[in-house]
Amino acid sequence: MDDVTDPAIADPTTPDVEHLSYEQVVAAVDGLTDLDRARLAKVEQRHLTGTDFAPGDLLQEAVCAAMFELKRCPRTTPFIAFLAHSMRNIASRRRKGLKRHVPIAGGAIQDEVDDDLEDGTPGAEDQVIQAEQERRAAEVWAVLGPLYAVDEEVSLVLLGWEEDMRGKELREFAGVTQDRLDYLIKKIRRIAAKHYPEGWQL
């Protein structure tokens, strides 16, 4: 009789070393300072237009998605940046979902026919674009992760850039002076030039 060895079965209890665990997400949420929450509220405000979210709802959705592991936070990504990315994606999906509903005579609502699913899930093309954006952002955060550990200001500048903040708005968001911002931008560009010699765009 042949000696047949069954294939090894992955242990479902093996921890995911690449993403925060539920307990770590809870700790990260509890660890958000008032200033962190103010910054997240500012990011949220930029994405509420065109949605039916009330102030605070979008951030709550992002936190719940993280806690229930609908969206996993990479260990290399600062938690505040992860929540900002999640809010942006959630708001984008909600806008597309709302656009699919058009009013008809009598005030009733009729669903437009399109390629997206009934629940507002992004279509295949949107999913590819979103996945690439998330991959690129994760790659950049992974490179700058060690720097973030000792320089939170760099993380805030990067996050501000991702939200298209410039000038005074970016200075206020990062909580730095113009001279300090100039220094941080030079530091980021120096690191970017080292890791992305052919060009880098977040």
Solvent accessible surface area in square Angstrom, and as a share of the most:
residue,aa,sasa,rsa
1,M,244,1.09
2,D,119,0.62
3,D,138,0.72
4,V,120,0.69
5,T,116,0.67
6,D,117,0.61
7,P,114,0.72
8,A,105,0.81
9,I,159,0.81
10,A,90,0.70
11,D,78,0.40
12,P,129,0.81
13,T,111,0.64
14,T,90,0.52
15,P,100,0.63
16,D,56,0.29
17,V,111,0.64
18,E,119,0.53
19,H,45,0.20
20,L,30,0.15
21,S,38,0.25
22,Y,99,0.38
23,E,118,0.53
24,Q,71,0.32
25,V,3,0.02
26,V,43,0.25
27,A,62,0.48
28,A,25,0.20
29,V,21,0.12
30,D,110,0.57
31,G,53,0.51
32,L,21,0.10
33,T,74,0.43
34,D,123,0.64
35,L,104,0.52
36,D,21,0.11
37,R,104,0.38
38,A,58,0.45
39,R,24,0.09
40,L,0,0.00
41,A,49,0.38
42,K,73,0.31
43,V,0,0.00
44,E,8,0.03
45,Q,112,0.50
46,R,88,0.32
47,H,25,0.11
48,L,19,0.09
49,T,109,0.63
50,G,49,0.47
51,T,23,0.13
52,D,90,0.47
53,F,23,0.09
54,A,51,0.40
55,P,107,0.67
56,G,38,0.37
57,D,62,0.32
58,L,0,0.00
59,L,24,0.12
60,Q,105,0.47
61,E,75,0.34
62,A,0,0.00
63,V,15,0.09
64,C,46,0.27
65,A,13,0.10
66,A,3,0.02
67,M,49,0.22
68,F,143,0.60
69,E,78,0.35
70,L,144,0.72
71,K,52,0.22
72,R,79,0.29
73,C,2,0.01
74,P,33,0.21
75,R,103,0.38
76,T,66,0.38
77,T,11,0.06
78,P,7,0.04
79,F,23,0.10
80,I,12,0.06
81,A,0,0.00
82,F,7,0.03
83,L,0,0.00
84,A,0,0.00
85,H,23,0.10
86,S,2,0.01
87,M,0,0.00
88,R,71,0.26
89,N,18,0.09
90,I,20,0.10
91,A,0,0.00
92,S,38,0.25
93,R,76,0.28
94,R,80,0.29
95,R,64,0.23
96,K,71,0.30
97,G,10,0.10
98,L,67,0.33
99,K,147,0.62
100,R,11,0.04
101,H,75,0.34
102,V,46,0.27
103,P,104,0.65
104,I,79,0.40
105,A,101,0.79
106,G,89,0.86
107,G,62,0.59
108,A,51,0.40
109,I,109,0.55
110,Q,98,0.43
111,D,58,0.30
112,E,82,0.37
113,V,150,0.86
114,D,66,0.34
115,D,140,0.72
116,D,29,0.15
117,L,111,0.55
118,E,139,0.62
119,D,115,0.60
120,G,11,0.11
121,T,37,0.22
122,P,13,0.08
123,G,13,0.13
124,A,79,0.61
125,E,129,0.58
126,D,40,0.21
127,Q,86,0.38
128,V,104,0.60
129,I,86,0.44
130,Q,37,0.17
131,A,59,0.46
132,E,83,0.37
133,Q,111,0.49
134,E,56,0.25
135,R,118,0.43
136,R,61,0.22
137,A,11,0.09
138,A,33,0.26
139,E,56,0.25
140,V,1,0.01
141,W,1,0.00
142,A,46,0.36
143,V,43,0.24
144,L,5,0.03
145,G,16,0.15
146,P,99,0.62
147,L,34,0.17
148,Y,64,0.24
149,A,83,0.64
150,V,128,0.74
151,D,15,0.08
152,E,84,0.38
153,E,49,0.22
154,V,1,0.00
155,S,0,0.00
156,L,4,0.02
157,V,0,0.00
158,L,0,0.00
159,L,0,0.00
160,G,0,0.00
161,W,45,0.16
162,E,33,0.15
163,E,7,0.03
164,D,105,0.55
165,M,0,0.00
166,R,140,0.51
167,G,37,0.36
168,K,132,0.56
169,E,54,0.24
170,L,3,0.01
171,R,70,0.25
172,E,108,0.49
173,F,4,0.02
174,A,3,0.03
175,G,55,0.53
176,V,19,0.11
177,T,91,0.53
178,Q,77,0.34
179,D,117,0.60
180,R,90,0.33
181,L,5,0.03
182,D,60,0.31
183,Y,100,0.38
184,L,0,0.00
185,I,28,0.14
186,K,135,0.57
187,K,29,0.12
188,I,0,0.00
189,R,157,0.57
190,R,146,0.53
191,I,37,0.19
192,A,11,0.09
193,A,66,0.51
194,K,160,0.68
195,H,86,0.39
196,Y,31,0.12
197,P,112,0.70
198,E,175,0.78
199,G,50,0.48
200,W,55,0.19
201,Q,151,0.67
202,L,64,0.32
